[in-house]
Amino acid sequence: MIRMHRSRRLWSAIVIAGISACSSGEPVAEPTSYRIEKADLTAAEPDDICRTKDAAFLRNLLLRITGALPPGTSSFEFVDFNVPSMPEGKGMQATVRFRAAPPGGKPKTMYATGAFDPKDCRVGHLIGGPGEGSDNPDAKTTFEEAGSKP
């Protein structure tokens, strides 16, 4: 009889704790940005549109990038993901900045970019190289994702 009573109290405590955790009373704001910074990776919940839609979004994109880098590239470190505003009539472009050491070199800032579809956060064929991004005048393309281009 005592075991049954303790078990009911434990179950009640679990249910109450679950309800309290789920209902903080404050509405959760919908994300409005595509930007992901390195510091955002440690947040309890994503605050960007793409990881809210698909928790594996960034991981899958980074795997595509590391798969496209030249053999021997090392020390990959994510910096940020951004979809900047584009002039009217131009398609959207996603850019991932990261640090990596090219074969035989020291780590440097690099980028990977591809066409971006905001409906499903799909990033098209990736190209990249050293520099801050493809819009930087000093940027040059040194790697490209294998497979067919869009």
Salt bridges, closest charged atoms under 4 A:
GLU37 OE2 - ARG35 NE 3.00
ASP48 OD1 - ARG51 NE 2.61
GLU77 OE2 - LYS38 NZ 2.43
ASP80 OD2 - ARG35 NH2 3.02
ASP80 OD2 - ARG97 NH2 2.90
ASP117 OD2 - ARG122 NH2 3.46
ASP120 OD2 - ARG122 NH1 3.20
GLU132 OE1 - ARG97 NH1 2.24
GLU144 OE2 - HIS125 NE2 2.87
GLU144 OE2 - LYS149 NZ 3.28
GLU145 OE2 - ARG64 NE 2.73
